[in-house]
Amino acid sequence: MGGRVHLHVRGQRPDIECRPEALTLALLMASVAVGAVAWRVWGK
């Protein structure tokens, strides 16, 4: 948890800029969702 709360660039996404672990968590959840869909489609 860094001290970077607000960056000087307002237009960019501050949530991803100050919390890189949020992007990693989003990618992890996306991969889990894709895996669950594939598991249901192929029935394995």
C-alpha distances in whole Angstrom, upper triangle without the diagonal:
4,7,8,10,13,15,18,19,20,22,19,17,14,12,12,12,8,7,10,9,11,14,14,15,17,19,19,21,23,24,25,27,29,30,31,33,35,35,37,39,40,41,39
4,5,8,11,12,15,17,18,20,18,16,13,12,12,11,7,8,10,11,13,15,16,17,19,21,22,23,25,26,27,29,31,32,33,35,37,38,40,41,43,43,42
4,6,9,10,14,16,16,19,17,16,13,13,14,12,8,10,13,14,15,18,19,20,22,24,25,26,28,29,30,32,34,35,36,38,40,41,42,44,46,46,45
4,6,7,10,12,13,16,14,13,9,10,11,8,6,9,11,14,14,16,18,19,20,22,24,25,26,28,29,30,32,34,35,37,38,40,41,43,44,45,44
4,7,10,12,11,14,13,11,8,9,11,9,6,9,12,14,14,16,18,19,20,22,24,24,26,28,29,30,32,34,35,36,38,39,40,42,44,45,44
4,7,8,8,11,11,10,7,9,11,9,8,11,14,16,16,17,20,21,21,23,25,26,27,29,31,31,33,35,36,37,39,41,42,43,45,46,46
4,5,7,10,9,9,7,10,11,8,8,12,14,17,16,17,20,21,21,23,25,26,27,29,31,31,33,35,36,37,39,41,42,43,45,46,46
4,6,9,9,11,10,13,14,11,12,15,17,20,20,20,23,25,24,26,29,29,30,32,34,34,35,38,39,40,42,44,45,46,48,49,49
4,6,6,9,8,12,12,10,12,15,16,20,19,18,22,23,22,24,27,27,27,30,32,32,33,36,37,37,39,41,42,43,45,47,47
4,6,8,7,11,12,11,12,15,17,20,18,18,22,23,22,24,27,27,27,30,31,31,32,35,36,36,38,41,41,42,44,46,46
4,7,8,12,12,11,14,16,17,20,18,18,21,22,21,22,26,26,25,28,30,29,30,33,34,34,36,39,39,40,42,44,44
4,6,9,9,8,11,13,14,17,15,14,18,19,17,19,22,22,22,25,27,27,27,30,32,32,33,36,37,37,39,41,41
4,6,6,6,9,10,11,14,12,11,15,16,14,16,19,19,19,22,24,24,25,28,29,29,31,33,34,35,37,38,38
4,6,5,6,8,10,13,11,12,15,16,15,17,20,20,21,23,25,25,27,29,30,31,33,35,36,37,39,40,40
4,5,6,6,8,10,8,9,12,12,12,15,17,17,18,20,22,22,24,26,27,28,30,32,33,34,36,37,37
4,6,5,6,8,6,6,10,11,10,12,15,15,16,18,20,21,22,24,25,26,28,30,31,32,34,35,35
4,6,6,10,9,9,12,14,14,15,18,19,19,22,24,24,25,28,29,30,31,33,35,36,38,39,38
4,6,9,9,10,13,14,15,17,18,19,21,23,24,25,27,28,30,31,33,34,36,37,39,40,39
4,5,6,7,9,10,11,14,15,16,17,19,21,22,24,25,26,28,30,31,33,34,36,36,36
4,5,5,7,9,10,11,13,15,16,17,19,20,22,23,25,26,27,29,31,32,33,35,34
4,5,5,6,9,10,10,12,14,15,16,18,20,21,22,24,26,27,29,30,31,32,31
4,5,5,6,9,10,10,12,14,15,16,18,20,21,23,24,25,27,29,30,31,30
4,5,5,6,9,10,10,12,14,15,16,18,20,21,23,24,26,27,29,30,29
4,5,5,6,9,10,11,12,14,15,16,18,20,21,22,24,26,27,28,27
4,5,5,6,9,10,10,12,14,15,16,18,20,21,23,24,26,26,25
4,5,5,6,9,10,10,12,14,15,17,18,20,21,23,24,25,25
4,6,5,6,9,10,11,12,14,15,16,18,20,21,22,24,23
4,5,5,6,9,10,11,12,14,15,16,18,20,21,22,21
4,5,5,6,9,10,10,12,14,15,17,18,20,21,20
4,5,5,6,9,10,11,12,14,16,17,18,20,19
4,5,5,6,9,10,10,12,14,15,16,18,17
4,5,5,6,9,10,10,12,14,15,16,15
4,5,5,6,9,10,11,12,14,15,15
4,5,5,6,9,10,11,12,14,14
4,5,5,6,9,10,11,12,11
4,5,5,6,9,10,10,10
4,5,5,6,9,10,11
4,5,5,6,8,9
4,6,6,6,6
4,6,5,7
4,6,8
4,6
4
